[in-house]
């Protein structure tokens, strides 16, 4: 059994992406640029450009995955909050930013109303919301 997720442990690295692919593409890009600088030619320029394009592609794919995840979290949290919040807060759900909703997803049902009130009253960002959570609701399905 793994340790419970908390603010300190909720960040997740994807080993293949973060520790294999990105370093490989970065090193390849640096090496091909170095080769082009040492031996300028159309072929070495093109290989360096290709290496940079592949690195950019790897970063862009990750960014797209995180954007889709944020959109899904926004929808899930709006539905969850519509079910859990008292009437005086339900009408204010649209005022919450995506970053605030992403932070709120970790708040347990019993404290989510308090965190929403604070987020709206103090214009808290997602990280501050996460730091204030007393009872952590783990999210094990992140990208």
Secondary structure, 3 states (H helix, E strand, C coil): CCCCCCHHHCCCCCHHHHHHHHHHHHHHHHHHHHHHHHCCCHHHHHHHHHHHHHHHHHHHHHHHHHHHHHHHHHHHHHHHHHHHCCHHHHCCHHHCCHHHHHHHCCECCCCHHHHHHHHHHHCCCHHHHHHHCCCECCCCCCC
